[in-house]
Amino acid sequence: MKKFTISKSTWRRGGEKQHHIQYGKVALLNEKGFMCCLGFICEQSGVDKKDLLNCAEPNEIPLDCGEQVKFLVCSNEEEDEDYEGNIVSTPYLTDTQLTEEAIAINDNPALSDEERIEQLTELFESEGIVLEFV
């Protein structure tokens, strides 16, 4: 079972208005050093902080980091023609359902911290992942 720790003192949550907590925009890691819940998980999974900076969602991290957080992102490829008519594949990442649900909870400005922690804990437990909030 995987276990991740979320530090409440640097956890950026609650959207951009009303009941937001901490500073800067909500991101995996923002310019002020605050992280959303998924930022903590990505970092503790081995993704370097420089690869998290100003990424709004896990699907924005570098492709080579996707393997470290494959429960948060899926690898995909899109085929298209280049200017010479050759078929080329472009790899990209998409967020998993788990990631989308976690974002919705983390960024919901109507939730109290207790509600947010309870919902995130239940969501990740359903995937065999333990979250600890300290």
C-alpha positions as CSV (number, residue, x, y, z in Angstrom):
1,M,0.0,0.0,0.0
2,K,1.3,3.4,-1.0
3,K,1.4,6.2,1.6
4,F,1.8,9.9,1.0
5,T,2.1,12.8,3.5
6,I,0.4,16.2,2.9
7,S,1.9,19.1,4.9
8,K,-1.0,21.4,5.9
9,S,1.4,24.3,6.3
10,T,2.3,24.3,2.6
11,W,-0.9,22.7,1.1
12,R,-2.6,25.0,-1.4
13,R,-6.3,24.3,-1.5
14,G,-9.7,25.8,-2.0
15,G,-9.7,27.4,-5.4
16,E,-8.9,31.0,-6.2
17,K,-11.6,32.8,-4.2
18,Q,-13.7,32.7,-1.1
19,H,-12.2,30.0,1.2
20,H,-8.8,29.4,-0.4
21,I,-6.0,28.5,1.9
22,Q,-2.3,29.5,1.5
23,Y,-0.8,31.7,-1.2
24,G,-0.4,31.8,-4.9
25,K,-2.2,30.0,-7.6
26,V,-3.3,26.4,-7.1
27,A,-0.7,24.2,-8.8
28,L,1.3,21.1,-8.2
29,L,4.0,23.6,-7.0
30,N,3.4,27.3,-7.3
31,E,5.9,30.2,-7.4
32,K,5.5,30.8,-3.6
33,G,6.4,27.2,-2.7
34,F,2.9,25.9,-2.0
35,M,1.6,22.6,-3.4
36,C,-1.8,21.1,-4.0
37,C,-2.4,17.5,-2.7
38,L,-1.3,16.0,-6.1
39,G,1.9,18.0,-6.0
40,F,2.9,16.3,-2.7
41,I,2.1,12.9,-4.2
42,C,4.1,13.6,-7.4
43,E,7.1,14.8,-5.4
44,Q,7.0,11.8,-3.0
45,S,6.7,9.5,-6.1
46,G,10.0,10.8,-7.4
47,V,9.1,13.7,-9.7
48,D,11.6,16.6,-9.2
49,K,10.2,19.9,-7.9
50,K,11.5,21.7,-11.0
51,D,9.2,19.5,-13.1
52,L,6.2,20.4,-10.9
53,L,6.6,24.2,-10.8
54,N,3.6,26.0,-12.2
55,C,2.0,22.8,-13.6
56,A,-1.8,23.1,-12.9
57,E,-2.3,19.3,-13.2
58,P,-0.2,16.1,-13.4
59,N,-0.9,15.9,-17.2
60,E,1.4,18.9,-17.6
61,I,4.5,17.3,-16.1
62,P,7.3,16.1,-18.5
63,L,6.5,12.9,-20.3
64,D,9.4,11.1,-18.8
65,C,8.0,11.7,-15.3
66,G,4.7,10.0,-16.2
67,E,5.9,6.5,-15.3
68,Q,6.5,7.6,-11.7
69,V,2.9,8.6,-11.3
70,K,1.1,6.3,-13.6
71,F,-1.9,6.1,-11.2
72,L,-2.3,9.9,-11.8
73,V,-1.7,10.0,-15.6
74,C,-2.1,7.9,-18.7
75,S,0.4,8.0,-21.6
76,N,-1.2,8.5,-25.0
77,E,-0.1,9.1,-28.5
78,E,-1.7,11.2,-31.2
79,E,-0.9,10.6,-34.9
80,D,-0.8,13.4,-37.4
81,E,0.9,14.3,-40.6
82,D,4.0,16.5,-40.7
83,Y,4.5,19.1,-43.4
84,E,5.9,16.5,-45.7
85,G,2.9,14.2,-45.4
86,N,4.7,11.7,-43.0
87,I,2.7,10.2,-40.2
88,V,4.2,11.2,-36.8
89,S,3.2,10.2,-33.3
90,T,3.1,12.8,-30.6
91,P,3.1,11.4,-27.0
92,Y,1.2,13.2,-24.3
93,L,-0.2,12.6,-20.8
94,T,-3.9,12.8,-19.7
95,D,-5.2,12.8,-16.1
96,T,-6.8,9.7,-14.7
97,Q,-10.3,9.7,-13.1
98,L,-8.6,9.6,-9.7
99,T,-6.7,12.8,-10.6
100,E,-9.8,14.6,-11.9
101,E,-11.7,13.7,-8.7
102,A,-8.8,14.8,-6.5
103,I,-8.6,18.2,-8.2
104,A,-12.3,18.7,-7.8
105,I,-12.0,18.1,-4.0
106,N,-8.7,20.0,-3.5
107,D,-9.9,23.1,-5.3
108,N,-13.5,23.2,-4.1
109,P,-13.8,26.5,-2.2
110,A,-17.0,25.5,-0.4
111,L,-15.3,22.6,1.5
112,S,-13.9,23.0,5.0
113,D,-10.5,21.5,5.6
114,E,-12.1,18.6,7.6
115,E,-14.5,17.8,4.7
116,R,-11.6,18.1,2.2
117,I,-9.4,15.8,4.2
118,E,-12.2,13.3,4.7
119,Q,-13.1,13.2,1.0
120,L,-9.5,13.0,-0.3
121,T,-8.7,10.3,2.2
122,E,-11.7,8.2,1.1
123,L,-11.0,8.8,-2.6
124,F,-7.4,7.6,-2.3
125,E,-8.2,4.7,0.1
126,S,-10.5,3.4,-2.6
127,E,-7.4,3.1,-4.8
128,G,-5.3,1.5,-2.0
129,I,-3.4,4.7,-1.2
130,V,-3.1,6.2,2.3
131,L,-2.9,9.9,2.7
132,E,-1.6,11.4,6.0
133,F,-2.2,15.1,6.7
134,V,0.2,16.6,9.2
